[in-house]
Amino acid sequence: MDNPLSSAGKRDHAITVRRILKVNHAGEFGAIRIYGAQIWMARRLFPEIVPALREMRDDEIEHCRLFREAMPSRNARPCRVMAFWSLGGYLLGFLTALGGRNMVWICTEAVESTVHRHLEDQLAFLKARDPELHGLIASIQEEELAHLREAEKNQTTRGVGHALLLPVVAALTDLMIWLSTWGDSSWMRAEMARSRRA
């Protein structure tokens, strides 16, 4: 006979896996919108960075597709706050591009560094619970880290704009992730910390 506590734990884990997929899919969609707005502005203001932005947007489109395809087998559905990711992503991309090419790269650094931290939490949670999804996220994380390195490499200065914009964008990204996972992002971070101490 199954241990009822064990069965309840498995159900809780399945819910968290669904939330991981929802937030990752929504986050990739938000990133597509950020890059789309930045590309639109950059074509007019600083066209030399458009190829790099297009390449990163193409990666995000592929990531979004992969997360969407992983949903049905885990009974997950797209996030109910997709409209916020869409609007928020577009506004963030548009406003940072108005601030210049350096602001574009600061935005990318802030978003990707925050995403990387959350993916680390997810990987720690999924390792023994969903090896297939763990492998998918690990492969996507490599491309997200490449975006982060590209953003850091292309910044010409790290002055006041960097000091002000980076924590604001990171905090907004954290907030959207927390809301989209119904707080599970905090729970996974705590579990990861426990596993490192063990």
Wavefront OBJ file of the C-alpha trace (Angstrom):
o trace
v 0.000 0.000 0.000
v 1.294 3.484 -0.863
v 2.344 5.752 1.933
v -0.276 8.577 1.904
v 2.389 11.136 2.805
v 4.547 9.941 -0.069
v 1.589 10.158 -2.492
v 0.771 13.662 -1.276
v 4.405 14.642 -1.732
v 4.371 13.326 -5.300
v 1.217 15.326 -6.018
v 2.865 18.470 -4.612
v 5.937 17.831 -6.754
v 3.773 17.377 -9.860
v 2.129 20.743 -9.165
v 5.546 22.379 -8.808
v 6.744 20.799 -12.074
v 3.671 22.221 -13.820
v 4.400 25.650 -12.352
v 8.038 25.438 -13.482
v 6.882 24.789 -17.029
v 4.291 27.561 -16.875
v 6.721 30.196 -15.657
v 9.520 29.127 -17.987
v 7.205 29.202 -20.988
v 5.840 32.613 -19.946
v 9.339 33.939 -19.249
v 10.561 32.912 -22.686
v 7.546 34.634 -24.213
v 8.361 37.758 -22.209
v 11.967 37.597 -23.439
v 10.750 37.332 -27.044
v 8.735 40.510 -26.474
v 11.714 42.307 -24.885
v 13.977 41.463 -27.816
v 11.233 42.269 -30.329
v 10.814 45.801 -28.972
v 14.575 46.297 -28.717
v 15.105 45.124 -32.312
v 12.383 47.490 -33.536
v 14.095 50.437 -31.835
v 17.650 49.331 -32.595
v 16.950 49.163 -36.346
v 16.365 52.912 -36.183
v 18.916 53.986 -33.571
v 21.847 51.530 -33.478
v 21.450 48.896 -36.227
v 24.854 47.313 -35.566
v 23.484 45.375 -32.571
v 20.394 44.049 -34.391
v 22.034 40.761 -35.559
v 23.026 39.830 -31.990
v 19.553 40.682 -30.674
v 17.900 38.652 -33.443
v 20.072 35.639 -32.656
v 19.147 35.804 -28.982
v 15.463 36.258 -29.814
v 15.629 33.170 -32.062
v 17.016 31.195 -29.113
v 14.135 32.384 -26.918
v 11.573 31.427 -29.581
v 13.024 27.912 -29.624
v 13.071 27.708 -25.822
v 9.442 28.830 -25.692
v 8.506 26.097 -28.172
v 10.375 23.416 -26.202
v 8.695 24.346 -22.932
v 5.279 24.403 -24.639
v 5.888 20.923 -26.046
v 6.864 19.602 -22.593
v 3.561 20.756 -21.062
v 0.932 18.196 -22.208
v 2.676 15.119 -20.776
v 2.862 16.880 -17.381
v -0.707 18.260 -17.474
v 0.619 21.831 -17.558
v -1.018 24.745 -19.324
v 0.261 28.200 -20.263
v 0.404 30.756 -17.471
v -2.759 32.775 -16.807
v -0.743 36.001 -16.551
v 0.766 35.730 -20.047
v -0.653 39.158 -20.887
v 1.505 40.699 -18.131
v 4.611 38.948 -19.455
v 3.751 40.188 -22.947
v 3.042 43.804 -22.031
v 5.810 43.977 -19.425
v 8.345 42.485 -21.807
v 7.440 44.869 -24.610
v 7.554 47.954 -22.374
v 10.860 46.911 -20.811
v 12.409 46.308 -24.219
v 11.095 49.570 -25.643
v 12.151 51.738 -22.696
v 15.621 50.244 -22.345
v 16.244 50.614 -26.077
v 15.239 54.287 -25.808
v 18.031 54.598 -23.223
v 20.655 53.458 -25.727
v 22.613 50.367 -26.646
v 24.268 50.119 -23.236
v 20.862 50.049 -21.545
v 19.837 47.214 -23.864
v 22.785 45.139 -22.671
v 22.198 46.043 -19.015
v 18.601 44.855 -19.397
v 19.793 41.576 -20.907
v 22.317 41.100 -18.098
v 19.686 41.740 -15.417
v 17.091 39.411 -16.923
v 19.510 36.608 -17.786
v 21.319 36.658 -14.433
v 17.966 36.448 -12.624
v 16.741 33.678 -14.933
v 20.002 31.773 -14.420
v 19.521 31.834 -10.643
v 15.965 30.514 -10.957
v 17.027 27.809 -13.403
v 19.628 26.675 -10.866
v 16.835 26.316 -8.288
v 14.720 24.382 -10.773
v 17.572 22.053 -11.716
v 18.205 21.228 -8.052
v 14.498 20.483 -7.580
v 14.087 18.427 -10.775
v 17.258 16.335 -10.692
v 15.661 13.331 -8.980
v 12.035 14.177 -9.784
v 11.946 14.731 -13.562
v 15.276 13.869 -15.239
v 13.900 14.577 -18.722
v 12.823 18.109 -17.861
v 16.073 18.563 -15.925
v 18.017 17.759 -19.113
v 15.928 20.160 -21.188
v 16.411 23.037 -18.737
v 20.141 22.328 -18.422
v 20.577 22.602 -22.203
v 18.548 25.818 -22.335
v 20.526 27.249 -19.438
v 23.714 27.015 -21.523
v 22.220 29.318 -24.169
v 20.887 31.720 -21.536
v 24.388 31.930 -20.037
v 25.744 32.718 -23.507
v 23.262 35.629 -23.678
v 24.487 36.834 -20.282
v 28.135 36.712 -21.380
v 27.252 38.570 -24.601
v 25.507 41.301 -22.606
v 28.433 41.695 -20.209
v 30.949 41.786 -23.072
v 29.077 44.463 -25.030
v 28.596 46.980 -22.222
v 30.784 50.022 -22.774
v 30.362 51.421 -19.256
v 29.169 50.205 -15.867
v 28.198 53.515 -14.317
v 25.055 54.930 -12.777
v 22.758 53.381 -15.396
v 24.070 49.926 -14.582
v 23.854 50.493 -10.828
v 20.250 51.747 -11.065
v 18.735 49.628 -13.822
v 20.219 46.225 -13.000
v 18.578 45.753 -9.562
v 15.243 47.195 -10.738
v 14.958 44.868 -13.744
v 16.177 41.907 -11.672
v 13.579 42.635 -8.961
v 10.769 42.939 -11.524
v 11.820 39.640 -13.107
v 11.914 37.978 -9.681
v 8.453 39.332 -8.895
v 6.947 38.029 -12.137
v 8.514 34.607 -11.552
v 7.233 34.505 -7.968
v 3.709 35.490 -9.018
v 3.682 33.007 -11.900
v 4.741 30.084 -9.664
v 2.408 31.063 -6.801
v 5.455 31.402 -4.569
v 7.035 28.056 -5.490
v 10.192 29.855 -6.665
v 10.964 30.746 -3.015
v 10.269 27.180 -1.891
v 12.620 25.722 -4.523
v 15.386 28.143 -3.554
v 15.089 27.049 0.076
v 15.183 23.380 -0.956
v 18.281 23.989 -3.046
v 20.016 25.637 -0.085
v 19.145 22.619 2.098
v 20.515 20.168 -0.485
v 23.821 22.078 -0.647
v 24.227 21.907 3.136
v 23.499 18.171 3.208
l 1 2 3 4 5 6 7 8 9 10 11 12 13 14 15 16 17 18 19 20 21 22 23 24 25 26 27 28 29 30 31 32 33 34 35 36 37 38 39 40 41 42 43 44 45 46 47 48 49 50 51 52 53 54 55 56 57 58 59 60 61 62 63 64 65 66 67 68 69 70 71 72 73 74 75 76 77 78 79 80 81 82 83 84 85 86 87 88 89 90 91 92 93 94 95 96 97 98 99 100 101 102 103 104 105 106 107 108 109 110 111 112 113 114 115 116 117 118 119 120 121 122 123 124 125 126 127 128 129 130 131 132 133 134 135 136 137 138 139 140 141 142 143 144 145 146 147 148 149 150 151 152 153 154 155 156 157 158 159 160 161 162 163 164 165 166 167 168 169 170 171 172 173 174 175 176 177 178 179 180 181 182 183 184 185 186 187 188 189 190 191 192 193 194 195 196 197 198
